[in-house]
Amino acid sequence: MMTKNNIMTAEIDLMKNATYIVKDGKIEAVPIPPTGYGKQVINWQAGKPCNGELSSSFKF
């Protein structure tokens, strides 16, 4: 949504645990590990997120 002074804003649900990427004015949620445990690695190039890795683990 555009507001005064051409500043873009977005609303997110603060009750939802998530990682978000904002690139070129678009916001996108990063997928969560399917088991609920794991890590997300975001790679950057030229000051922008370019790709990521998702790995999952499990607890005993």
PQR file of N, CA, C, O and H, with PARSE charges and radii, in Angstrom:
ATOM      1  N   MET A   1       0.846  -1.164   0.000 -0.4000 1.5000
ATOM      2  CA  MET A   1       0.000   0.000   0.000 -0.0000 2.0000
ATOM      3  C   MET A   1       0.899   1.237   0.000  0.5500 1.7000
ATOM      4  O   MET A   1       1.879   1.292   0.742 -0.5500 1.4000
ATOM      5  N   MET A   2       0.573   2.212  -0.817 -0.4000 1.5000
ATOM      6  CA  MET A   2       1.339   3.461  -0.885 -0.0000 2.0000
ATOM      7  C   MET A   2       0.723   4.478   0.068  0.5500 1.7000
ATOM      8  O   MET A   2      -0.497   4.575   0.194 -0.5500 1.4000
ATOM      9  H   MET A   2      -0.224   2.167  -1.420  0.4000 1.0000
ATOM     10  N   THR A   3       1.572   5.217   0.721 -0.4000 1.5000
ATOM     11  CA  THR A   3       1.113   6.268   1.612 -0.0000 2.0000
ATOM     12  C   THR A   3       1.723   7.584   1.158  0.5500 1.7000
ATOM     13  O   THR A   3       2.365   7.651   0.109 -0.5500 1.4000
ATOM     14  H   THR A   3       2.563   5.138   0.618  0.4000 1.0000
ATOM     15  N   LYS A   4       1.522   8.622   1.944 -0.4000 1.5000
ATOM     16  CA  LYS A   4       2.133   9.914   1.639 -0.0000 2.0000
ATOM     17  C   LYS A   4       3.626   9.765   1.451  0.5500 1.7000
ATOM     18  O   LYS A   4       4.233   8.868   2.035 -0.5500 1.4000
ATOM     19  H   LYS A   4       1.001   8.567   2.796  0.4000 1.0000
ATOM     20  N   ASN A   5       4.214  10.600   0.670 -0.4000 1.5000
ATOM     21  CA  ASN A   5       5.654  10.626   0.424 -0.0000 2.0000
ATOM     22  C   ASN A   5       6.161   9.350  -0.242  0.5500 1.7000
ATOM     23  O   ASN A   5       7.353   9.050  -0.172 -0.5500 1.4000
ATOM     24  H   ASN A   5       3.721  11.329   0.195  0.4000 1.0000
ATOM     25  N   ASN A   6       5.262   8.591  -0.893 -0.4000 1.5000
ATOM     26  CA  ASN A   6       5.623   7.368  -1.614 -0.0000 2.0000
ATOM     27  C   ASN A   6       6.346   6.346  -0.736  0.5500 1.7000
ATOM     28  O   ASN A   6       7.243   5.648  -1.211 -0.5500 1.4000
ATOM     29  H   ASN A   6       4.294   8.835  -0.950  0.4000 1.0000
ATOM     30  N   ILE A   7       5.967   6.254   0.524 -0.4000 1.5000
ATOM     31  CA  ILE A   7       6.518   5.246   1.429 -0.0000 2.0000
ATOM     32  C   ILE A   7       5.567   4.059   1.425  0.5500 1.7000
ATOM     33  O   ILE A   7       4.364   4.213   1.633 -0.5500 1.4000
ATOM     34  H   ILE A   7       5.239   6.821   0.909  0.4000 1.0000
ATOM     35  N   MET A   8       6.116   2.877   1.188 -0.4000 1.5000
ATOM     36  CA  MET A   8       5.290   1.670   1.167 -0.0000 2.0000
ATOM     37  C   MET A   8       5.238   1.070   2.563  0.5500 1.7000
ATOM     38  O   MET A   8       6.251   1.018   3.261 -0.5500 1.4000
ATOM     39  H   MET A   8       7.093   2.751   1.019  0.4000 1.0000
ATOM     40  N   THR A   9       4.064   0.620   2.967 -0.4000 1.5000
ATOM     41  CA  THR A   9       3.905  -0.034   4.260 -0.0000 2.0000
ATOM     42  C   THR A   9       3.151  -1.344   4.061  0.5500 1.7000
ATOM     43  O   THR A   9       2.413  -1.517   3.091 -0.5500 1.4000
ATOM     44  H   THR A   9       3.241   0.662   2.400  0.4000 1.0000
ATOM     45  N   ALA A  10       3.354  -2.246   4.989 -0.4000 1.5000
ATOM     46  CA  ALA A  10       2.652  -3.529   4.972 -0.0000 2.0000
ATOM     47  C   ALA A  10       2.301  -3.895   6.398  0.5500 1.7000
ATOM     48  O   ALA A  10       2.969  -3.466   7.339 -0.5500 1.4000
ATOM     49  H   ALA A  10       3.954  -2.105   5.777  0.4000 1.0000
ATOM     50  N   GLU A  11       1.260  -4.683   6.558 -0.4000 1.5000
ATOM     51  CA  GLU A  11       0.869  -5.163   7.878 -0.0000 2.0000
ATOM     52  C   GLU A  11       1.179  -6.650   7.964  0.5500 1.7000
ATOM     53  O   GLU A  11       0.949  -7.403   7.017 -0.5500 1.4000
ATOM     54  H   GLU A  11       0.718  -5.032   5.794  0.4000 1.0000
ATOM     55  N   ILE A  12       1.707  -7.063   9.121 -0.4000 1.5000
ATOM     56  CA  ILE A  12       1.960  -8.482   9.375 -0.0000 2.0000
ATOM     57  C   ILE A  12       1.331  -8.857  10.705  0.5500 1.7000
ATOM     58  O   ILE A  12       1.135  -8.008  11.574 -0.5500 1.4000
ATOM     59  H   ILE A  12       1.894  -6.452   9.890  0.4000 1.0000
ATOM     60  N   ASP A  13       1.023 -10.113  10.853 -0.4000 1.5000
ATOM     61  CA  ASP A  13       0.434 -10.634  12.087 -0.0000 2.0000
ATOM     62  C   ASP A  13       1.560 -10.894  13.088  0.5500 1.7000
ATOM     63  O   ASP A  13       2.348 -11.822  12.906 -0.5500 1.4000
ATOM     64  H   ASP A  13       1.182 -10.804  10.147  0.4000 1.0000
ATOM     65  N   LEU A  14       1.638 -10.093  14.128 -0.4000 1.5000
ATOM     66  CA  LEU A  14       2.700 -10.238  15.121 -0.0000 2.0000
ATOM     67  C   LEU A  14       2.483 -11.430  16.047  0.5500 1.7000
ATOM     68  O   LEU A  14       3.355 -11.747  16.856 -0.5500 1.4000
ATOM     69  H   LEU A  14       0.998  -9.339  14.276  0.4000 1.0000
ATOM     70  N   MET A  15       1.343 -12.087  15.940 -0.4000 1.5000
ATOM     71  CA  MET A  15       1.104 -13.288  16.741 -0.0000 2.0000
ATOM     72  C   MET A  15       1.611 -14.539  16.023  0.5500 1.7000
ATOM     73  O   MET A  15       1.643 -15.618  16.613 -0.5500 1.4000
ATOM     74  H   MET A  15       0.635 -11.829  15.283  0.4000 1.0000
ATOM     75  N   LYS A  16       2.005 -14.405  14.764 -0.4000 1.5000
ATOM     76  CA  LYS A  16       2.517 -15.540  13.995 -0.0000 2.0000
ATOM     77  C   LYS A  16       4.041 -15.487  14.003  0.5500 1.7000
ATOM     78  O   LYS A  16       4.631 -14.486  13.596 -0.5500 1.4000
ATOM     79  H   LYS A  16       1.980 -13.528  14.284  0.4000 1.0000
ATOM     80  N   ASN A  17       4.679 -16.560  14.465 -0.4000 1.5000
ATOM     81  CA  ASN A  17       6.135 -16.650  14.431 -0.0000 2.0000
ATOM     82  C   ASN A  17       6.570 -16.901  12.992  0.5500 1.7000
ATOM     83  O   ASN A  17       6.148 -17.877  12.372 -0.5500 1.4000
ATOM     84  H   ASN A  17       4.200 -17.373  14.796  0.4000 1.0000
ATOM     85  N   ALA A  18       7.411 -16.022  12.467 -0.4000 1.5000
ATOM     86  CA  ALA A  18       7.821 -16.155  11.070 -0.0000 2.0000
ATOM     87  C   ALA A  18       9.072 -15.339  10.804  0.5500 1.7000
ATOM     88  O   ALA A  18       9.434 -14.447  11.572 -0.5500 1.4000
ATOM     89  H   ALA A  18       7.754 -15.229  12.971  0.4000 1.0000
ATOM     90  N   THR A  19       9.720 -15.666   9.700 -0.4000 1.5000
ATOM     91  CA  THR A  19      10.823 -14.882   9.176 -0.0000 2.0000
ATOM     92  C   THR A  19      10.346 -14.323   7.845  0.5500 1.7000
ATOM     93  O   THR A  19       9.783 -15.052   7.028 -0.5500 1.4000
ATOM     94  H   THR A  19       9.426 -16.390   9.077  0.4000 1.0000
ATOM     95  N   TYR A  20      10.567 -13.044   7.625 -0.4000 1.5000
ATOM     96  CA  TYR A  20      10.118 -12.405   6.393 -0.0000 2.0000
ATOM     97  C   TYR A  20      11.301 -11.827   5.631  0.5500 1.7000
ATOM     98  O   TYR A  20      12.274 -11.366   6.229 -0.5500 1.4000
ATOM     99  H   TYR A  20      11.025 -12.452   8.289  0.4000 1.0000
ATOM    100  N   ILE A  21      11.210 -11.854   4.319 -0.4000 1.5000
ATOM    101  CA  ILE A  21      12.181 -11.229   3.435 -0.0000 2.0000
ATOM    102  C   ILE A  21      11.440 -10.112   2.708  0.5500 1.7000
ATOM    103  O   ILE A  21      10.339 -10.317   2.197 -0.5500 1.4000
ATOM    104  H   ILE A  21      10.420 -12.228   3.833  0.4000 1.0000
ATOM    105  N   VAL A  22      12.042  -8.948   2.666 -0.4000 1.5000
ATOM    106  CA  VAL A  22      11.518  -7.848   1.867 -0.0000 2.0000
ATOM    107  C   VAL A  22      12.530  -7.589   0.762  0.5500 1.7000
ATOM    108  O   VAL A  22      13.687  -7.266   1.027 -0.5500 1.4000
ATOM    109  H   VAL A  22      12.937  -8.781   3.080  0.4000 1.0000
ATOM    110  N   LYS A  23      12.080  -7.733  -0.482 -0.4000 1.5000
ATOM    111  CA  LYS A  23      12.968  -7.534  -1.627 -0.0000 2.0000
ATOM    112  C   LYS A  23      12.201  -6.784  -2.708  0.5500 1.7000
ATOM    113  O   LYS A  23      11.124  -7.206  -3.128 -0.5500 1.4000
ATOM    114  H   LYS A  23      11.139  -7.996  -0.698  0.4000 1.0000
ATOM    115  N   ASP A  24      12.760  -5.689  -3.143 -0.4000 1.5000
ATOM    116  CA  ASP A  24      12.161  -4.880  -4.209 -0.0000 2.0000
ATOM    117  C   ASP A  24      10.710  -4.515  -3.906  0.5500 1.7000
ATOM    118  O   ASP A  24       9.856  -4.550  -4.793 -0.5500 1.4000
ATOM    119  H   ASP A  24      13.636  -5.347  -2.802  0.4000 1.0000
ATOM    120  N   GLY A  25      10.440  -4.169  -2.666 -0.4000 1.5000
ATOM    121  CA  GLY A  25       9.105  -3.707  -2.291 -0.0000 2.0000
ATOM    122  C   GLY A  25       8.087  -4.799  -2.049  0.5500 1.7000
ATOM    123  O   GLY A  25       6.914  -4.501  -1.823 -0.5500 1.4000
ATOM    124  H   GLY A  25      11.133  -4.141  -1.946  0.4000 1.0000
ATOM    125  N   LYS A  26       8.503  -6.064  -2.090 -0.4000 1.5000
ATOM    126  CA  LYS A  26       7.588  -7.176  -1.854 -0.0000 2.0000
ATOM    127  C   LYS A  26       8.024  -7.929  -0.608  0.5500 1.7000
ATOM    128  O   LYS A  26       9.214  -8.160  -0.394 -0.5500 1.4000
ATOM    129  H   LYS A  26       9.456  -6.306  -2.273  0.4000 1.0000
ATOM    130  N   ILE A  27       7.042  -8.313   0.221 -0.4000 1.5000
ATOM    131  CA  ILE A  27       7.328  -9.066   1.440 -0.0000 2.0000
ATOM    132  C   ILE A  27       6.909 -10.521   1.230  0.5500 1.7000
ATOM    133  O   ILE A  27       5.855 -10.803   0.660 -0.5500 1.4000
ATOM    134  H   ILE A  27       6.075  -8.125   0.047  0.4000 1.0000
ATOM    135  N   GLU A  28       7.744 -11.423   1.697 -0.4000 1.5000
ATOM    136  CA  GLU A  28       7.466 -12.849   1.541 -0.0000 2.0000
ATOM    137  C   GLU A  28       7.909 -13.585   2.797  0.5500 1.7000
ATOM    138  O   GLU A  28       8.994 -13.334   3.322 -0.5500 1.4000
ATOM    139  H   GLU A  28       8.600 -11.194   2.161  0.4000 1.0000
ATOM    140  N   ALA A  29       7.069 -14.491   3.275 -0.4000 1.5000
ATOM    141  CA  ALA A  29       7.427 -15.304   4.436 -0.0000 2.0000
ATOM    142  C   ALA A  29       8.378 -16.414   3.989  0.5500 1.7000
ATOM    143  O   ALA A  29       8.158 -17.048   2.957 -0.5500 1.4000
ATOM    144  H   ALA A  29       6.187 -14.695   2.848  0.4000 1.0000
ATOM    145  N   VAL A  30       9.425 -16.644   4.763 -0.4000 1.5000
ATOM    146  CA  VAL A  30      10.364 -17.730   4.495 -0.0000 2.0000
ATOM    147  C   VAL A  30       9.727 -19.016   5.033  0.5500 1.7000
ATOM    148  O   VAL A  30       9.214 -19.017   6.152 -0.5500 1.4000
ATOM    149  H   VAL A  30       9.604 -16.129   5.602  0.4000 1.0000
ATOM    150  N   PRO A  31       9.749 -20.101   4.269 -0.5600 1.5000
ATOM    151  CA  PRO A  31       9.143 -21.350   4.745  0.2800 2.0000
ATOM    152  C   PRO A  31       9.790 -21.829   6.051  0.5500 1.7000
ATOM    153  O   PRO A  31      10.982 -21.624   6.283 -0.5500 1.4000
ATOM    154  N   ILE A  32       8.984 -22.463   6.886 -0.4000 1.5000
ATOM    155  CA  ILE A  32       9.507 -23.007   8.140 -0.0000 2.0000
ATOM    156  C   ILE A  32       9.939 -24.462   7.909  0.5500 1.7000
ATOM    157  O   ILE A  32       9.423 -25.126   7.010 -0.5500 1.4000
ATOM    158  H   ILE A  32       8.016 -22.629   6.698  0.4000 1.0000
ATOM    159  N   PRO A  33      10.880 -24.953   8.716 -0.5600 1.5000
ATOM    160  CA  PRO A  33      11.265 -26.363   8.597  0.2800 2.0000
ATOM    161  C   PRO A  33      10.054 -27.261   8.853  0.5500 1.7000
ATOM    162  O   PRO A  33       9.294 -27.005   9.787 -0.5500 1.4000
ATOM    163  N   PRO A  34       9.859 -28.301   8.051 -0.5600 1.5000
ATOM    164  CA  PRO A  34       8.663 -29.143   8.194  0.2800 2.0000
ATOM    165  C   PRO A  34       8.522 -29.805   9.557  0.5500 1.7000
ATOM    166  O   PRO A  34       7.403 -30.055  10.006 -0.5500 1.4000
ATOM    167  N   THR A  35       9.641 -30.095  10.227 -0.4000 1.5000
ATOM    168  CA  THR A  35       9.552 -30.741  11.538 -0.0000 2.0000
ATOM    169  C   THR A  35       9.348 -29.725  12.662  0.5500 1.7000
ATOM    170  O   THR A  35       9.079 -30.097  13.804 -0.5500 1.4000
ATOM    171  H   THR A  35      10.550 -29.892   9.862  0.4000 1.0000
ATOM    172  N   GLY A  36       9.478 -28.445  12.328 -0.4000 1.5000
ATOM    173  CA  GLY A  36       9.371 -27.416  13.356 -0.0000 2.0000
ATOM    174  C   GLY A  36      10.715 -27.081  13.985  0.5500 1.7000
ATOM    175  O   GLY A  36      10.818 -26.126  14.754 -0.5500 1.4000
ATOM    176  H   GLY A  36       9.697 -28.143  11.400  0.4000 1.0000
ATOM    177  N   TYR A  37      11.743 -27.857  13.666 -0.4000 1.5000
ATOM    178  CA  TYR A  37      13.097 -27.623  14.156 -0.0000 2.0000
ATOM    179  C   TYR A  37      14.033 -27.535  12.956  0.5500 1.7000
ATOM    180  O   TYR A  37      13.901 -28.306  12.005 -0.5500 1.4000
ATOM    181  H   TYR A  37      11.659 -28.634  13.041  0.4000 1.0000
ATOM    182  N   GLY A  38      14.953 -26.621  12.997 -0.4000 1.5000
ATOM    183  CA  GLY A  38      15.898 -26.520  11.910 -0.0000 2.0000
ATOM    184  C   GLY A  38      16.461 -25.117  11.799  0.5500 1.7000
ATOM    185  O   GLY A  38      16.507 -24.365  12.772 -0.5500 1.4000
ATOM    186  H   GLY A  38      15.060 -25.995  13.769  0.4000 1.0000
ATOM    187  N   LYS A  39      16.892 -24.779  10.575 -0.4000 1.5000
ATOM    188  CA  LYS A  39      17.450 -23.445  10.382 -0.0000 2.0000
ATOM    189  C   LYS A  39      17.149 -22.944   8.981  0.5500 1.7000
ATOM    190  O   LYS A  39      16.923 -23.719   8.052 -0.5500 1.4000
ATOM    191  H   LYS A  39      16.854 -25.391   9.785  0.4000 1.0000
ATOM    192  N   GLN A  40      17.154 -21.634   8.860 -0.4000 1.5000
ATOM    193  CA  GLN A  40      16.973 -20.940   7.595 -0.0000 2.0000
ATOM    194  C   GLN A  40      18.232 -20.105   7.382  0.5500 1.7000
ATOM    195  O   GLN A  40      18.632 -19.343   8.261 -0.5500 1.4000
ATOM    196  H   GLN A  40      17.338 -21.004   9.615  0.4000 1.0000
ATOM    197  N   VAL A  41      18.852 -20.250   6.217 -0.4000 1.5000
ATOM    198  CA  VAL A  41      20.045 -19.478   5.889 -0.0000 2.0000
ATOM    199  C   VAL A  41      19.701 -18.616   4.677  0.5500 1.7000
ATOM    200  O   VAL A  41      19.293 -19.135   3.638 -0.5500 1.4000
ATOM    201  H   VAL A  41      18.527 -20.869   5.502  0.4000 1.0000
ATOM    202  N   ILE A  42      19.863 -17.314   4.811 -0.4000 1.5000
ATOM    203  CA  ILE A  42      19.563 -16.384   3.726 -0.0000 2.0000
ATOM    204  C   ILE A  42      20.883 -15.863   3.162  0.5500 1.7000
ATOM    205  O   ILE A  42      21.735 -15.383   3.910 -0.5500 1.4000
ATOM    206  H   ILE A  42      20.195 -16.893   5.655  0.4000 1.0000
ATOM    207  N   ASN A  43      21.050 -15.958   1.856 -0.4000 1.5000
ATOM    208  CA  ASN A  43      22.245 -15.453   1.186 -0.0000 2.0000
ATOM    209  C   ASN A  43      21.926 -14.113   0.530  0.5500 1.7000
ATOM    210  O   ASN A  43      20.835 -13.905  -0.001 -0.5500 1.4000
ATOM    211  H   ASN A  43      20.358 -16.348   1.248  0.4000 1.0000
ATOM    212  N   TRP A  44      22.893 -13.220   0.579 -0.4000 1.5000
ATOM    213  CA  TRP A  44      22.720 -11.868   0.042 -0.0000 2.0000
ATOM    214  C   TRP A  44      23.712 -11.627  -1.079  0.5500 1.7000
ATOM    215  O   TRP A  44      24.830 -12.142  -1.069 -0.5500 1.4000
ATOM    216  H   TRP A  44      23.779 -13.389   1.010  0.4000 1.0000
ATOM    217  N   GLN A  45      23.276 -10.832  -2.047 -0.4000 1.5000
ATOM    218  CA  GLN A  45      24.156 -10.413  -3.130 -0.0000 2.0000
ATOM    219  C   GLN A  45      23.784  -8.984  -3.510  0.5500 1.7000
ATOM    220  O   GLN A  45      22.613  -8.679  -3.736 -0.5500 1.4000
ATOM    221  H   GLN A  45      22.367 -10.413  -2.055  0.4000 1.0000
ATOM    222  N   ALA A  46      24.778  -8.118  -3.578 -0.4000 1.5000
ATOM    223  CA  ALA A  46      24.571  -6.705  -3.934 -0.0000 2.0000
ATOM    224  C   ALA A  46      23.537  -6.035  -3.027  0.5500 1.7000
ATOM    225  O   ALA A  46      22.750  -5.205  -3.482 -0.5500 1.4000
ATOM    226  H   ALA A  46      25.729  -8.365  -3.394  0.4000 1.0000
ATOM    227  N   GLY A  47      23.544  -6.401  -1.746 -0.4000 1.5000
ATOM    228  CA  GLY A  47      22.644  -5.766  -0.780 -0.0000 2.0000
ATOM    229  C   GLY A  47      21.217  -6.262  -0.811  0.5500 1.7000
ATOM    230  O   GLY A  47      20.349  -5.662  -0.177 -0.5500 1.4000
ATOM    231  H   GLY A  47      24.184  -7.075  -1.376  0.4000 1.0000
ATOM    232  N   LYS A  48      20.945  -7.346  -1.533 -0.4000 1.5000
ATOM    233  CA  LYS A  48      19.591  -7.896  -1.607 -0.0000 2.0000
ATOM    234  C   LYS A  48      19.635  -9.394  -1.307  0.5500 1.7000
ATOM    235  O   LYS A  48      20.613 -10.066  -1.633 -0.5500 1.4000
ATOM    236  H   LYS A  48      21.650  -7.834  -2.048  0.4000 1.0000
ATOM    237  N   PRO A  49      18.562  -9.922  -0.676 -0.5600 1.5000
ATOM    238  CA  PRO A  49      18.502 -11.367  -0.485  0.2800 2.0000
ATOM    239  C   PRO A  49      18.353 -12.042  -1.846  0.5500 1.7000
ATOM    240  O   PRO A  49      17.507 -11.642  -2.646 -0.5500 1.4000
ATOM    241  N   CYS A  50      19.166 -13.062  -2.114 -0.4000 1.5000
ATOM    242  CA  CYS A  50      19.114 -13.687  -3.445 -0.0000 2.0000
ATOM    243  C   CYS A  50      18.636 -15.139  -3.395  0.5500 1.7000
ATOM    244  O   CYS A  50      17.971 -15.597  -4.324 -0.5500 1.4000
ATOM    245  H   CYS A  50      19.853 -13.387  -1.464  0.4000 1.0000
ATOM    246  N   ASN A  51      18.961 -15.866  -2.332 -0.4000 1.5000
ATOM    247  CA  ASN A  51      18.455 -17.234  -2.200 -0.0000 2.0000
ATOM    248  C   ASN A  51      18.627 -17.684  -0.756  0.5500 1.7000
ATOM    249  O   ASN A  51      19.237 -16.991   0.057 -0.5500 1.4000
ATOM    250  H   ASN A  51      19.501 -15.494  -1.577  0.4000 1.0000
ATOM    251  N   GLY A  52      18.086 -18.842  -0.455 -0.4000 1.5000
ATOM    252  CA  GLY A  52      18.172 -19.329   0.906 -0.0000 2.0000
ATOM    253  C   GLY A  52      18.199 -20.838   0.963  0.5500 1.7000
ATOM    254  O   GLY A  52      17.902 -21.532  -0.010 -0.5500 1.4000
ATOM    255  H   GLY A  52      17.590 -19.406  -1.116  0.4000 1.0000
ATOM    256  N   GLU A  53      18.566 -21.326   2.144 -0.4000 1.5000
ATOM    257  CA  GLU A  53      18.584 -22.759   2.396 -0.0000 2.0000
ATOM    258  C   GLU A  53      17.679 -23.039   3.586  0.5500 1.7000
ATOM    259  O   GLU A  53      17.590 -22.243   4.520 -0.5500 1.4000
ATOM    260  H   GLU A  53      18.806 -20.763   2.934  0.4000 1.0000
ATOM    261  N   LEU A  54      17.021 -24.169   3.534 -0.4000 1.5000
ATOM    262  CA  LEU A  54      16.160 -24.594   4.621 -0.0000 2.0000
ATOM    263  C   LEU A  54      16.585 -26.001   5.006  0.5500 1.7000
ATOM    264  O   LEU A  54      16.615 -26.897   4.163 -0.5500 1.4000
ATOM    265  H   LEU A  54      17.094 -24.816   2.775  0.4000 1.0000
ATOM    266  N   SER A  55      16.912 -26.198   6.278 -0.4000 1.5000
ATOM    267  CA  SER A  55      17.252 -27.546   6.745 -0.0000 2.0000
ATOM    268  C   SER A  55      16.457 -27.837   7.995  0.5500 1.7000
ATOM    269  O   SER A  55      16.152 -26.938   8.778 -0.5500 1.4000
ATOM    270  H   SER A  55      16.888 -25.470   6.964  0.4000 1.0000
ATOM    271  N   SER A  56      16.127 -29.090   8.175 -0.4000 1.5000
ATOM    272  CA  SER A  56      15.379 -29.432   9.375 -0.0000 2.0000
ATOM    273  C   SER A  56      16.114 -30.491  10.170  0.5500 1.7000
ATOM    274  O   SER A  56      16.948 -31.233   9.650 -0.5500 1.4000
ATOM    275  H   SER A  56      16.375 -29.821   7.539  0.4000 1.0000
ATOM    276  N   SER A  57      15.779 -30.535  11.431 -0.4000 1.5000
ATOM    277  CA  SER A  57      16.345 -31.510  12.352 -0.0000 2.0000
ATOM    278  C   SER A  57      15.209 -32.047  13.200  0.5500 1.7000
ATOM    279  O   SER A  57      14.058 -31.642  13.038 -0.5500 1.4000
ATOM    280  H   SER A  57      15.102 -29.933  11.853  0.4000 1.0000
ATOM    281  N   PHE A  58      15.528 -32.949  14.093 -0.4000 1.5000
ATOM    282  CA  PHE A  58      14.496 -33.502  14.966 -0.0000 2.0000
ATOM    283  C   PHE A  58      15.065 -33.669  16.363  0.5500 1.7000
ATOM    284  O   PHE A  58      16.278 -33.763  16.548 -0.5500 1.4000
ATOM    285  H   PHE A  58      16.463 -33.279  14.225  0.4000 1.0000
ATOM    286  N   LYS A  59      14.184 -33.703  17.333 -0.4000 1.5000
ATOM    287  CA  LYS A  59      14.565 -33.896  18.733 -0.0000 2.0000
ATOM    288  C   LYS A  59      14.227 -35.322  19.151  0.5500 1.7000
ATOM    289  O   LYS A  59      13.286 -35.931  18.641 -0.5500 1.4000
ATOM    290  H   LYS A  59      13.198 -33.626  17.183  0.4000 1.0000
ATOM    291  N   PHE A  60      15.001 -35.830  20.073 -0.4000 1.5000
ATOM    292  CA  PHE A  60      14.732 -37.173  20.609 -0.0000 2.0000
ATOM    293  C   PHE A  60      13.907 -37.065  21.857  0.5500 1.7000
ATOM    294  O   PHE A  60      13.571 -38.081  22.465 -0.5500 1.4000
ATOM    295  H   PHE A  60      15.766 -35.336  20.487  0.4000 1.0000
TER
END
